[in-house]
């Protein structure tokens, strides 16, 4: 059973690069859920309860995040911050086995692996959620990051589940379009 404490949404609309040069607007939306970690303070071999929490929250959060984009989703990413009474593998369990399917469904597909990150931390801990193109893992233009945190989470027995979508890549990308063939 998912014991949700709260949801937080972060929306950015980028209209210039860091130097002030105008670009086509890019919206990025992250959905974060603070949940009780049912496996906190245990060394559990069976992490399936966390798999199900990722699946359960994934559909709801993905749908809500995509509704807030200004355009169609073209890139995505996911992350987890595990409170200090948990372990890193519990973060992997909530984001890997079953979160990807609802994220891809909400985005209208997705051929590429969803970039991810997990870490241990306390309240206010920031995490860099990586973004990548949903269909083309070699689209350098879409390699990006959102840095996220919630001031009062995670508490020691909580996990912050994060997922994000963007309707564009980086502003004014200039790194090329993919691997250079020699």
VODREN-273146 format. One line per 2 residues: their letters; for each residue x, y, z of N, C-alpha, C. Coordinates in nm, 2 decimals. Layout:
<atoms>
A> X:Y:Z:X:Y:Z:X:Y:Z | ... .
</atoms>
This chain:
<atoms>
XX> 0.08:-0.12:0.00:0.00:0.00:0.00:0.09:0.13:0.00 | 0.06:0.22:-0.08:0.13:0.34:-0.09:0.08:0.44:0.01 .
XX> 0.18:0.48:0.10:0.15:0.59:0.20:0.21:0.72:0.15 | 0.13:0.79:0.08:0.18:0.92:0.02:0.16:1.03:0.12 .
XX> 0.27:1.11:0.14:0.26:1.23:0.23:0.23:1.35:0.14 | 0.29:1.37:0.03:0.26:1.48:-0.06:0.32:1.47:-0.19 .
XX> 0.27:1.55:-0.29:0.32:1.56:-0.42:0.37:1.70:-0.44 | 0.47:1.72:-0.52:0.53:1.85:-0.55:0.55:1.85:-0.70 .
XX> 0.52:1.96:-0.77:0.54:1.97:-0.91:0.63:2.09:-0.94 | 0.73:2.08:-1.02:0.82:2.18:-1.06:0.81:2.20:-1.21 .
XX> 0.78:2.32:-1.25:0.77:2.36:-1.39:0.86:2.47:-1.42 | 0.94:2.45:-1.53:1.03:2.55:-1.58:0.99:2.58:-1.72 .
XX> 1.00:2.71:-1.76:0.98:2.74:-1.90:1.11:2.83:-1.93 | 1.19:2.77:-2.02:1.32:2.83:-2.05:1.30:2.91:-2.18 .
XX> 1.34:3.04:-2.18:1.32:3.13:-2.30:1.45:3.19:-2.35 | 1.56:3.17:-2.27:1.69:3.21:-2.31:1.79:3.11:-2.26 .
XX> 1.91:3.11:-2.32:2.01:3.03:-2.26:2.07:3.10:-2.14 | 2.17:3.05:-2.08:2.23:3.11:-1.96:2.29:3.24:-1.98 .
XX> 2.33:3.27:-2.11:2.39:3.40:-2.14:2.29:3.50:-2.19 | 2.16:3.46:-2.19:2.05:3.56:-2.23:2.02:3.55:-2.38 .
XX> 2.07:3.46:-2.46:2.04:3.45:-2.60:1.90:3.38:-2.61 | 1.81:3.44:-2.68:1.67:3.39:-2.69:1.67:3.25:-2.76 .
XX> 1.58:3.17:-2.72:1.56:3.04:-2.78:1.41:3.01:-2.79 | 1.38:2.90:-2.87:1.24:2.86:-2.86:1.21:2.82:-2.72 .
XX> 1.09:2.85:-2.67:1.06:2.81:-2.53:1.06:2.66:-2.51 | 1.11:2.62:-2.40:1.12:2.48:-2.37:1.06:2.46:-2.23 .
XX> 0.96:2.38:-2.22:0.91:2.35:-2.08:0.95:2.22:-2.03 | 0.98:2.22:-1.90:1.02:2.09:-1.83:0.94:2.09:-1.71 .
XX> 0.88:1.97:-1.68:0.80:1.95:-1.56:0.84:1.82:-1.49 | 0.87:1.84:-1.36:0.90:1.73:-1.27:0.79:1.71:-1.17 .
XX> 0.76:1.58:-1.15:0.66:1.54:-1.05:0.73:1.46:-0.94 | 0.72:1.50:-0.82:0.78:1.44:-0.71:0.68:1.39:-0.61 .
XX> 0.70:1.27:-0.55:0.61:1.21:-0.46:0.69:1.17:-0.33 | 0.64:1.21:-0.22:0.70:1.17:-0.09:0.62:1.06:-0.03 .
XX> 0.69:0.94:-0.02:0.62:0.82:0.02:0.69:0.76:0.14 | 0.61:0.69:0.23:0.68:0.62:0.33:0.75:0.50:0.27 .
XX> 0.87:0.47:0.32:0.94:0.35:0.27:0.91:0.23:0.36 | 0.83:0.14:0.31:0.79:0.03:0.39:0.90:-0.07:0.43 .
XX> 1.02:-0.05:0.36:1.13:-0.14:0.39:1.24:-0.07:0.47 | 1.22:0.06:0.51:1.32:0.13:0.59:1.36:0.05:0.71 .
XX> 1.49:0.06:0.74:1.55:-0.01:0.86:1.55:-0.16:0.85 | 1.53:-0.21:0.73:1.54:-0.36:0.71:1.63:-0.39:0.60 .
XX> 1.69:-0.51:0.60:1.77:-0.56:0.49:1.68:-0.66:0.42 | 1.60:-0.62:0.32:1.51:-0.71:0.26:1.56:-0.76:0.12 .
XX> 1.55:-0.88:0.10:1.58:-0.94:-0.03:1.47:-0.92:-0.13 | 1.35:-0.92:-0.08:1.23:-0.90:-0.17:1.19:-0.75:-0.17 .
XX> 1.22:-0.69:-0.28:1.19:-0.54:-0.29:1.06:-0.52:-0.37 | 0.99:-0.62:-0.40:0.87:-0.61:-0.49:0.77:-0.51:-0.44 .
XX> 0.76:-0.49:-0.31:0.66:-0.38:-0.26:0.70:-0.25:-0.31 | 0.83:-0.22:-0.33:0.87:-0.09:-0.39:0.85:-0.09:-0.54 .
XX> 0.86:-0.20:-0.60:0.83:-0.21:-0.75:0.69:-0.16:-0.77 | 0.60:-0.21:-0.68:0.45:-0.18:-0.70:0.43:-0.03:-0.67 .
XX> 0.50:0.02:-0.57:0.48:0.17:-0.54:0.52:0.25:-0.67 | 0.63:0.21:-0.73:0.67:0.28:-0.85:0.57:0.27:-0.96 .
XX> 0.51:0.16:-0.98:0.41:0.14:-1.08:0.29:0.21:-1.05 | 0.24:0.21:-0.92:0.12:0.28:-0.88:0.13:0.43:-0.90 .
XX> 0.24:0.48:-0.85:0.25:0.63:-0.86:0.29:0.68:-1.00 | 0.36:0.59:-1.08:0.41:0.63:-1.21:0.30:0.68:-1.30 .
XX> 0.19:0.60:-1.31:0.08:0.64:-1.40:0.02:0.78:-1.36 | -0.01:0.80:-1.24:-0.07:0.92:-1.19:0.03:1.04:-1.21 .
XX> 0.15:1.02:-1.16:0.25:1.14:-1.17:0.28:1.17:-1.32 | 0.30:1.07:-1.40:0.34:1.09:-1.54:0.23:1.17:-1.61 .
XX> 0.10:1.13:-1.59:-0.01:1.20:-1.65:-0.02:1.34:-1.61 | 0.00:1.36:-1.48:-0.01:1.50:-1.42:0.10:1.59:-1.47 .
XX> 0.22:1.53:-1.48:0.34:1.61:-1.53:0.32:1.65:-1.68 | 0.28:1.55:-1.76:0.27:1.58:-1.91:0.16:1.68:-1.93 .
XX> 0.05:1.68:-1.85:-0.05:1.78:-1.87:0.00:1.93:-1.85 | 0.11:1.94:-1.77:0.16:2.07:-1.75:0.26:2.12:-1.85 .
XX> 0.31:2.03:-1.94:0.40:2.07:-2.04:0.33:2.16:-2.14 | 0.40:2.25:-2.20:0.35:2.34:-2.31:0.34:2.27:-2.44 .
XX> 0.41:2.17:-2.46:0.41:2.09:-2.59:0.41:1.94:-2.56 | 0.44:1.87:-2.67:0.44:1.72:-2.65:0.57:1.68:-2.59 .
XX> 0.57:1.57:-2.50:0.69:1.53:-2.44:0.79:1.46:-2.54 | 0.91:1.51:-2.54:1.02:1.45:-2.62:1.13:1.39:-2.54 .
XX> 1.14:1.43:-2.41:1.25:1.37:-2.33:1.19:1.34:-2.19 | 1.26:1.25:-2.12:1.22:1.21:-1.99:1.33:1.16:-1.90 .
XX> 1.30:1.15:-1.77:1.40:1.10:-1.68:1.34:1.07:-1.55 | 1.41:1.00:-1.46:1.35:0.96:-1.33:1.46:0.95:-1.22 .
XX> 1.42:0.96:-1.10:1.52:0.96:-0.99:1.45:0.93:-0.86 | 1.53:0.90:-0.76:1.48:0.87:-0.62:1.58:0.92:-0.52 .
XX> 1.53:0.98:-0.41:1.61:1.01:-0.29:1.56:0.92:-0.18 | 1.64:0.84:-0.13:1.60:0.75:-0.02:1.65:0.81:0.11 .
XX> 1.56:0.81:0.21:1.59:0.86:0.34:1.70:0.77:0.41 | 1.77:0.82:0.51:1.88:0.75:0.56:1.86:0.62:0.63 .
XX> 1.73:0.59:0.66:1.70:0.46:0.72:1.67:0.35:0.61 | 1.69:0.39:0.48:1.68:0.30:0.37:1.81:0.27:0.31 .
XX> 1.81:0.20:0.19:1.94:0.18:0.12:1.92:0.21:-0.02 | 2.03:0.23:-0.09:2.03:0.27:-0.23:1.95:0.18:-0.32 .
XX> 1.96:0.05:-0.29:1.89:-0.05:-0.37:1.74:-0.03:-0.36 | 1.69:0.02:-0.25:1.55:0.05:-0.24:1.51:0.17:-0.34 .
XX> 1.60:0.26:-0.36:1.57:0.37:-0.46:1.57:0.31:-0.60 | 1.66:0.22:-0.63:1.65:0.15:-0.76:1.53:0.07:-0.78 .
XX> 1.48:0.01:-0.67:1.36:-0.07:-0.68:1.23:0.01:-0.71 | 1.23:0.13:-0.66:1.11:0.21:-0.68:1.11:0.28:-0.82 .
XX> 1.23:0.29:-0.88:1.23:0.36:-1.01:1.26:0.27:-1.13 | 1.31:0.15:-1.11:1.35:0.07:-1.23:1.25:-0.03:-1.27 .
XX> 1.21:-0.13:-1.20:1.14:-0.24:-1.26:1.00:-0.21:-1.32 | 0.93:-0.11:-1.26:0.79:-0.09:-1.30:0.75:0.05:-1.33 .
XX> 0.84:0.15:-1.30:0.80:0.29:-1.33:0.81:0.32:-1.48 | 0.90:0.26:-1.55:0.92:0.30:-1.69:0.80:0.28:-1.78 .
XX> 0.73:0.17:-1.76:0.61:0.14:-1.85:0.50:0.25:-1.84 | 0.46:0.29:-1.72:0.36:0.40:-1.72:0.42:0.53:-1.77 .
XX> 0.55:0.56:-1.75:0.61:0.68:-1.81:0.61:0.68:-1.96 | 0.64:0.56:-2.02:0.64:0.55:-2.17:0.50:0.56:-2.22 .
XX> 0.40:0.50:-2.16:0.26:0.51:-2.20:0.21:0.65:-2.20 | 0.24:0.72:-2.09:0.19:0.86:-2.08:0.26:0.95:-2.19 .
XX> 0.38:0.92:-2.23:0.45:1.00:-2.33:0.42:0.95:-2.47 | 0.33:0.86:-2.49:0.30:0.81:-2.62:0.41:0.72:-2.68 .
XX> 0.48:0.65:-2.60:0.59:0.56:-2.64:0.72:0.60:-2.59 | 0.82:0.54:-2.63:0.96:0.57:-2.58:1.05:0.45:-2.61 .
XX> 1.13:0.46:-2.71:1.22:0.35:-2.74:1.35:0.35:-2.66 | 1.39:0.47:-2.60:1.52:0.48:-2.53:1.50:0.44:-2.39 .
XX> 1.61:0.40:-2.33:1.61:0.37:-2.18:1.59:0.51:-2.11 | 1.51:0.51:-2.00:1.49:0.63:-1.93:1.61:0.66:-1.84 .
XX> 1.68:0.77:-1.86:1.79:0.80:-1.77:1.75:0.81:-1.63 | 1.83:0.77:-1.53:1.79:0.77:-1.39:1.91:0.80:-1.30 .
XX> 1.87:0.83:-1.18:1.97:0.85:-1.07:1.90:0.82:-0.94 | 1.97:0.77:-0.84:1.92:0.74:-0.71:2.03:0.77:-0.61 .
XX> 1.99:0.81:-0.49:2.09:0.84:-0.38:2.02:0.84:-0.25 | 2.11:0.84:-0.15:2.06:0.85:-0.01:2.07:1.00:0.03 .
XX> 1.98:1.04:0.12:1.99:1.18:0.16:1.88:1.21:0.27 | 1.90:1.33:0.32:1.81:1.38:0.43:1.72:1.49:0.37 .
XX> 1.64:1.55:0.46:1.55:1.66:0.42:1.62:1.77:0.34 | 1.57:1.81:0.23:1.63:1.91:0.15:1.74:1.87:0.06 .
XX> 1.78:1.74:0.06:1.88:1.69:-0.03:1.84:1.71:-0.17 | 1.93:1.76:-0.25:1.90:1.78:-0.40:1.95:1.65:-0.47 .
XX> 1.88:1.63:-0.59:1.92:1.52:-0.68:1.92:1.58:-0.82 | 2.02:1.53:-0.90:2.02:1.57:-1.04:1.95:1.46:-1.12 .
XX> 1.83:1.49:-1.17:1.75:1.40:-1.25:1.79:1.42:-1.39 | 1.85:1.32:-1.46:1.90:1.33:-1.59:1.78:1.32:-1.69 .
XX> 1.79:1.39:-1.80:1.69:1.38:-1.91:1.75:1.34:-2.03 | 1.68:1.26:-2.11:1.73:1.21:-2.24:1.61:1.20:-2.33 .
XX> 1.64:1.20:-2.46:1.53:1.19:-2.56:1.46:1.05:-2.55 | 1.33:1.05:-2.56:1.25:0.93:-2.53:1.27:0.83:-2.64 .
XX> 1.30:0.86:-2.76:1.32:0.76:-2.87:1.46:0.75:-2.92 | 1.54:0.85:-2.90:1.68:0.85:-2.96:1.78:0.86:-2.85 .
XX> 1.84:0.76:-2.80:1.94:0.77:-2.69:2.06:0.85:-2.73 | 2.08:0.87:-2.86:2.20:0.94:-2.91:2.17:1.09:-2.94 .
XX> 2.06:1.14:-2.90:2.03:1.28:-2.93:2.10:1.37:-2.83 | 2.22:1.42:-2.86:2.29:1.50:-2.77:2.22:1.62:-2.73 .
XX> 2.13:1.68:-2.82:2.06:1.80:-2.79:1.97:1.78:-2.67 | 1.93:1.66:-2.63:1.83:1.64:-2.53:1.90:1.59:-2.40 .
XX> 2.03:1.57:-2.39:2.10:1.54:-2.27:2.09:1.66:-2.18 | 2.02:1.65:-2.07:2.00:1.76:-1.98:1.98:1.71:-1.84 .
XX> 1.96:1.81:-1.75:1.94:1.77:-1.61:1.84:1.87:-1.54 | 1.76:1.82:-1.45:1.69:1.91:-1.36:1.74:1.88:-1.22 .
XX> 1.77:1.98:-1.14:1.81:1.96:-1.01:1.69:1.98:-0.92 | 1.65:1.88:-0.84:1.53:1.89:-0.76:1.55:1.86:-0.61 .
XX> 1.47:1.92:-0.53:1.47:1.89:-0.39:1.34:1.93:-0.33 | 1.31:1.88:-0.21:1.19:1.92:-0.13:1.25:1.95:0.01 .
XX> 1.23:2.07:0.06:1.29:2.11:0.18:1.27:2.02:0.30 | 1.15:1.95:0.31:1.12:1.87:0.43:1.12:1.72:0.40 .
XX> 1.19:1.68:0.29:1.19:1.54:0.25:1.32:1.50:0.18 | 1.36:1.38:0.19:1.29:1.27:0.26:1.33:1.27:0.41 .
XX> 1.23:1.23:0.49:1.26:1.20:0.63:1.33:1.06:0.63 | 1.38:1.02:0.74:1.46:0.89:0.74:1.39:0.77:0.69 .
XX> 1.26:0.76:0.71:1.18:0.65:0.66:1.09:0.68:0.54 | 1.14:0.77:0.45:1.07:0.81:0.33:1.16:0.79:0.21 .
XX> 1.09:0.80:0.10:1.16:0.80:-0.04:1.09:0.91:-0.11 | 1.17:0.99:-0.18:1.12:1.09:-0.28:1.13:1.03:-0.42 .
XX> 1.02:1.00:-0.48:1.02:0.95:-0.62:1.00:1.07:-0.71 | 1.09:1.08:-0.81:1.09:1.19:-0.91:1.08:1.14:-1.05 .
XX> 1.00:1.20:-1.13:1.00:1.18:-1.27:0.98:1.31:-1.34 | 1.03:1.32:-1.47:1.02:1.45:-1.54:1.01:1.43:-1.69 .
XX> 0.95:1.53:-1.75:0.94:1.53:-1.90:0.98:1.67:-1.95 | 1.02:1.68:-2.07:1.05:1.81:-2.13:0.99:1.80:-2.28 .
XX> 0.96:1.92:-2.33:0.91:1.93:-2.46:1.01:1.98:-2.56 | 1.14:1.98:-2.51:1.25:2.02:-2.60:1.38:1.98:-2.54 .
XX> 1.49:2.01:-2.61:1.62:1.98:-2.55:1.68:2.10:-2.48 | 1.81:2.11:-2.48:1.87:2.22:-2.42:1.85:2.35:-2.51 .
XX> 1.86:2.46:-2.45:1.85:2.58:-2.53:1.97:2.60:-2.62 | 1.95:2.62:-2.75:2.06:2.65:-2.84:2.17:2.54:-2.83 .
XX> 2.14:2.42:-2.86:2.24:2.31:-2.85:2.34:2.32:-2.96 | 2.47:2.29:-2.94:2.57:2.30:-3.04:2.67:2.19:-3.03 .
XX> 2.63:2.07:-2.97:2.73:1.96:-2.95:2.72:1.86:-3.06 | 2.64:1.87:-3.16:2.63:1.77:-3.27:2.50:1.69:-3.25 .
XX> 2.48:1.60:-3.34:2.35:1.53:-3.34:2.37:1.38:-3.30 | 2.49:1.33:-3.27:2.50:1.20:-3.23:2.64:1.15:-3.25 .
XX> 2.66:1.02:-3.24:2.80:0.96:-3.26:2.85:1.00:-3.40 | 2.98:1.04:-3.40:3.05:1.07:-3.52:3.10:0.94:-3.58 .
XX> 3.07:0.90:-3.70:3.11:0.78:-3.76:3.24:0.81:-3.83 | 3.34:0.72:-3.81:3.47:0.74:-3.87:3.50:0.63:-3.97 .
</atoms>
